[in-house]
Amino acid sequence: AQKITQTQPGMFVQEKEAVTLDCTYDTSDPSYGLFWYKQPSSGEMIFLIYQGSYDQQNATEGRYSLNFQKARKSANLVISASQLGDSAMYFCAMREGPRSGNTGKLIFGQGTTLQVKP
Amino acid sequence: EAGVAQSPRYKIIEKRQSVAFWCNPISGHATLYWYQQILGQGPKLLIQFQNNGVVDDSQLPKDRFSAERLKGVDSTLKIQPAKLEDSAVYLCASSSQAGENEQFFGPGTRLTVL
């Protein structure tokens, strides 16, 4: 069963506007972490933001915020004031807790390609 | 602080040939991961090391893939013999401990099998 689902293969956004990238997840482990990574055309994976399952507040890092809706099992990434340099592939990932036997590995979604228009 | 180093960056081989990739994690990082990323997909874990021991290799095709981290520092991933479906980017990542919130990724090795 797909554990991380990103339903938007591609997205366009106008420069300086905000954009939301969707991510839903599936786990029965009460302890888990959710991550977003950016992968530009150069290929490296750049860590953007992290949300723990027990965190009470939504995570924010600069222009990035994570809209965490636990009951709906969604962890959408919001990028405010888009810049041309934000054009890249974005991956949502999950790390399950020790109850699931997880030892730290990340499970990634299929990714969403974001293109920022000038 | 130097990041995760990988080499080579690109490799083209013919099927049935052998290939090896090298990774040097961030200094002091005990946990090292090798991920395979097929074009258009998210990365998938192949193997995870804690120091020089294997923690998870459940998705490693052991009939053709092998990996080692003999001294608990750098690591080598080998494919022998390669198949067409092994064409992918091989990403190495490290973290200070297995449960750390951030894994630092290297630039990857893009493998093309002809």
Chai-1 contact restraints between the chains, C-beta under 6 A:
chainA,res_idxA,chainB,res_idxB,connection_type,confidence,min_distance_angstrom,max_distance_angstrom,comment,restraint_id
A,G43,B,P107,contact,1.0,0.0,6.0,A-B,restraint_1
A,G43,B,G108,contact,1.0,0.0,6.0,A-B,restraint_2
A,E44,B,F105,contact,1.0,0.0,6.0,A-B,restraint_3
A,E44,B,P107,contact,1.0,0.0,6.0,A-B,restraint_4
A,M45,B,F105,contact,1.0,0.0,6.0,A-B,restraint_5
A,F47,B,E102,contact,1.0,0.0,6.0,A-B,restraint_6
A,Y50,B,N101,contact,1.0,0.0,6.0,A-B,restraint_7
A,F91,B,G42,contact,1.0,0.0,6.0,A-B,restraint_8
A,T103,B,V55,contact,1.0,0.0,6.0,A-B,restraint_9
A,T103,B,D56,contact,1.0,0.0,6.0,A-B,restraint_10
A,T103,B,A98,contact,1.0,0.0,6.0,A-B,restraint_11
A,G104,B,A98,contact,1.0,0.0,6.0,A-B,restraint_12
A,G104,B,G99,contact,1.0,0.0,6.0,A-B,restraint_13
A,K105,B,L45,contact,1.0,0.0,6.0,A-B,restraint_14
A,K105,B,Q48,contact,1.0,0.0,6.0,A-B,restraint_15
A,F108,B,G42,contact,1.0,0.0,6.0,A-B,restraint_16
A,F108,B,P43,contact,1.0,0.0,6.0,A-B,restraint_17
A,G109,B,G42,contact,1.0,0.0,6.0,A-B,restraint_18
A,Q110,B,G42,contact,1.0,0.0,6.0,A-B,restraint_19
A,G111,B,G42,contact,1.0,0.0,6.0,A-B,restraint_20
